[in-house]
Structures are given as C-alpha cells and as structure tokens.
C-alpha cells in the first residue's frame, strides 16, 4: 500500500491532555499536507482545526464522552450537536462500558442513538475492547448498528490495551458491510497498520502517522 493510499485510511490523532496549541496546529497542518482521512483532536480544538482544513478535503474528527464514556446520554448528545456545529464531520463516541457489562443493553442503545441522532456527523462507536468479552464485543457491535452508527472502533488509547487483530476480525464479522471498523490504540508502525487493515479495519487511528507513512515509502522501495 502506497503512502498516499495509506494516508487516506488514517485518522491522524492527537488526544493528549497536555498538547499545546502549537502542537495541535502542527498536527492539523501535517494532516492537511499528507491528506489523511481526518485529524482527530480534543473538542476544544475543533474550531481552529475546522478553519485550517476548510476546503482541504481532510475532515475534522473529535471525541464525545471521552475517554470513559460515563457521561449522561443528554450530555453526549449536546456535545455532539455543538461539535458538529463547530465543524466536526466525524465523532468518535465512547460507549457506557459499565452499562454494557451490566447487561443494560437498552441504556447502551439509547446512549449511542442519542449521539447519532444529534447531528449529521459520521459517528464511530468506541467499544474499549480491552474491557469486554467476545460476547460483549458482539453485543456492542449489534447495538451500534441498530443505533445507526457508521463505524465501530476498538479503543480510546487510554485503556490498558489497544487494538488487537482478533478483536478487529470479530468486529468486522459482527457488523454488515455498510458499517465499517476503525482500529486504534497502539498502532505504531506500517506493519501494524497493514495487519489491522487485512483483519478488516477500514480506518486506522494513529498518533505516529509520520513514522507509519515513512515506513510505507521504504516498503514501497523494497
């Protein structure tokens, strides 16, 4: 896969609490230069990123209910509505993990649907797979589909483990073709990215995008 092809699969990500305005600007400009799918940032940076990326073809992605997913559905929906109005085209929301593990599927469905219905933005549902059994992953995928989500996503990157190939395969098998899979968390090399894509991921979340793309160039020369 070429550098350009791979870049179009990546949400270039900077979600560190301590990231400065300059660091965020640099991340946005890098995403614009490389033509990544999106740049994924904390909510406070959406207006700035939207201005820089206007008419660039690179989307602004941000997070909802991040990183724990334990906010009320009302708060998540309001957050989604405001962020879309500020220019976010894609919203990566965290499910209520504790509710899912408690078997409260109606609450989890309502929670996801509240965010999906709050705006026309493309919603990716973060399952935080490191905390879930295989059965819970399947359930979360089915609820995400029922709620109208565009993607299911492995991880926030803040849990004890990130994306795993087996989880990506299970998620791909648990959703219809029109719902896609995003692998994120711990993907730091070109090989990592390719393995996840081969497992069924349509989108990759990565903070080490520059290194990944440089490795793609090297692989293409081999």
C-alpha positions in Angstrom: 0.0 0.0 0.0 1.5 3.4 -1.0 2.0 6.3 1.3 -0.9 8.2 -0.3 -3.3 5.2 -0.2 -2.5 4.5 3.5 -2.8 8.2 4.5 -6.4 8.1 3.2 -7.1 5.4 5.7 -5.7 7.2 8.8 -7.3 9.5 11.4 -4.1 11.4 12.4 -4.6 11.6 16.2 -3.5 14.0 18.9 -5.6 13.5 22.1 -3.0 14.2 24.8 -4.4 16.4 27.5 -1.1 18.4 27.6 -0.9 19.1 23.9 -0.3 22.8 23.3 -1.9 25.0 20.7 1.3 24.9 18.6 1.4 21.1 18.7 -2.2 20.8 17.7 -1.7 23.3 14.8 1.3 21.2 13.6 -0.8 18.1 13.7 -3.6 19.7 11.7 -1.1 21.1 9.1 0.5 17.6 8.9 -2.8 16.0 8.2 -3.6 18.6 5.6 -0.2 18.1 3.9 -0.5 14.3 3.9 -4.2 14.2 3.0 -5.1 11.9 5.8 -8.8 10.9 6.2 -9.1 13.2 9.2 -7.3 14.8 12.1 -8.7 13.6 15.4 -8.4 16.1 18.2 -9.9 17.0 21.6 -13.1 19.0 21.4 -11.7 22.4 22.4 -9.5 22.4 19.2 -12.3 21.7 16.7 -13.0 25.4 15.7 -9.3 26.0 15.0 -8.9 22.8 13.0 -12.0 23.4 11.0 -10.7 26.8 9.9 -7.3 25.5 8.9 -8.8 22.5 7.0 -11.6 24.3 5.2 -12.0 23.1 1.6 -8.9 20.8 2.1 -10.7 17.5 1.8 -9.4 16.5 5.2 -12.1 16.1 7.8 -12.1 17.1 11.4 -12.8 14.3 13.9 -13.3 14.7 17.6 -14.4 12.7 20.6 -17.6 12.5 22.6 -17.9 11.2 26.2 -14.1 10.7 26.1 -12.3 8.8 27.5 -14.6 6.9 30.0 -18.0 7.0 28.2 -19.8 7.5 31.5 -21.4 10.9 30.8 -25.2 11.0 30.6 -26.8 10.5 27.2 -28.1 14.1 27.2 -24.6 15.5 27.7 -23.1 13.3 25.0 -25.9 14.4 22.6 -25.4 18.1 23.4 -21.6 17.7 23.0 -22.2 16.0 19.6 -24.5 18.7 18.4 -22.2 21.5 19.4 -19.1 19.9 17.9 -20.8 19.3 14.6 -21.9 22.9 14.5 -18.2 23.9 15.1 -17.1 21.8 12.1 -16.5 18.3 13.2 -17.5 15.9 10.4 -16.8 12.7 12.5 -17.5 12.0 16.1 -15.8 9.1 18.0 -18.0 8.4 21.0 -17.3 6.1 23.9 -20.0 3.7 24.9 -21.1 3.3 28.5 -18.8 0.4 29.3 -20.1 -0.3 32.7 -23.7 -0.3 31.5 -22.8 -2.8 28.7 -21.1 -5.1 31.2 -24.1 -4.9 33.5 -26.3 -6.1 30.7 -28.2 -2.8 30.4 -28.5 -3.0 26.6 -31.4 -0.6 26.4 -29.4 2.1 28.0 -26.4 1.5 25.8 -28.6 1.6 22.7 -30.3 4.8 23.8 -26.9 6.3 24.6 -25.4 5.6 21.1 -28.6 6.6 19.3 -28.7 9.9 21.2 -25.3 10.8 19.7 -26.2 9.5 16.2 -29.4 11.5 16.2 -27.9 14.7 17.5 -26.2 15.7 14.1 -25.5 14.5 10.6 -21.9 13.8 11.6 -20.5 10.3 11.0 -20.4 8.5 14.3 -17.8 6.0 15.3 -18.6 4.0 18.4 -15.6 3.2 20.7 -16.2 -0.1 22.4 -13.0 -0.1 24.5 -12.5 -3.8 23.7 -9.8 -4.3 26.3 -12.6 -4.4 29.0 -15.0 -6.6 27.0 -15.6 -10.3 26.5 -16.1 -11.6 22.9 -19.8 -11.8 23.6 -19.9 -8.2 24.8 -18.0 -7.1 21.7 -20.6 -8.7 19.5 -23.4 -7.2 21.5 -21.8 -3.7 21.4 -21.4 -4.1 17.6 -25.1 -5.1 17.1 -26.3 -2.2 19.3 -24.1 0.3 17.3 -25.6 -1.0 14.1 -29.1 -0.7 15.4 -28.4 2.8 16.6 -27.3 3.9 13.1 -23.5 4.3 13.7 -21.2 4.4 10.7 -18.3 2.7 12.4 -17.3 0.6 15.4 -13.9 1.3 16.9 -11.7 -0.7 19.1 -10.2 1.6 21.7 -9.7 5.1 23.1 -6.0 4.5 23.5 -6.3 5.3 27.2 -7.2 1.8 28.4 -4.7 -0.9 29.4 -4.6 -2.3 25.9 -5.4 -1.1 22.4 -6.4 -2.7 19.1 -5.9 -6.5 18.7 -6.2 -8.3 15.5 -8.7 -10.9 16.8 -11.0 -8.1 18.1 -10.9 -6.4 14.7 -11.8 -9.6 13.0 -14.6 -10.2 15.4 -16.0 -6.7 14.9 -15.8 -7.0 11.1 -17.7 -10.2 11.3 -20.3 -8.7 13.6 -21.4 -5.7 11.5 -22.9 -5.5 8.0 -20.8 -4.3 5.0 -22.2 -0.7 5.3 -20.8 -0.4 8.8 -17.0 -0.1 9.0 -14.4 -0.9 11.6 -11.7 1.5 13.0 -8.7 0.1 14.7 -7.0 2.4 17.2 -4.7 2.1 20.2 -1.1 1.0 20.0 -0.7 1.1 16.2 2.8 2.5 15.7 4.2 1.0 12.5 3.4 0.4 8.9 3.2 -3.4 9.6 0.8 -2.7 12.5 -1.4 -0.7 10.2 -1.4 -3.3 7.4 -2.2 -6.1 9.7 -5.2 -4.2 11.0 -6.4 -3.4 7.5 -6.0 -7.0 6.5 -8.1 -8.0 9.5 -10.9 -5.8 8.3 -10.2 -2.3 9.5 -11.3 0.4 7.1 -9.8 3.3 9.2 -6.8 3.4 11.4 -6.4 5.8 14.4 -2.7 6.7 14.9 -0.6 9.3 16.5 2.7 8.1 14.9 1.4 8.8 11.4 4.6 10.3 10.2 6.6 7.2 11.0 4.0 4.9 9.6 3.9 6.8 6.3 7.7 7.0 6.1 7.8 3.2 6.6 5.3 2.8 3.8 7.7 4.7 1.5 10.5 2.4 2.5 8.4 -0.7 1.9 7.4 0.5 -1.5 11.1 0.9 -2.4 12.0 -2.6 -1.3 
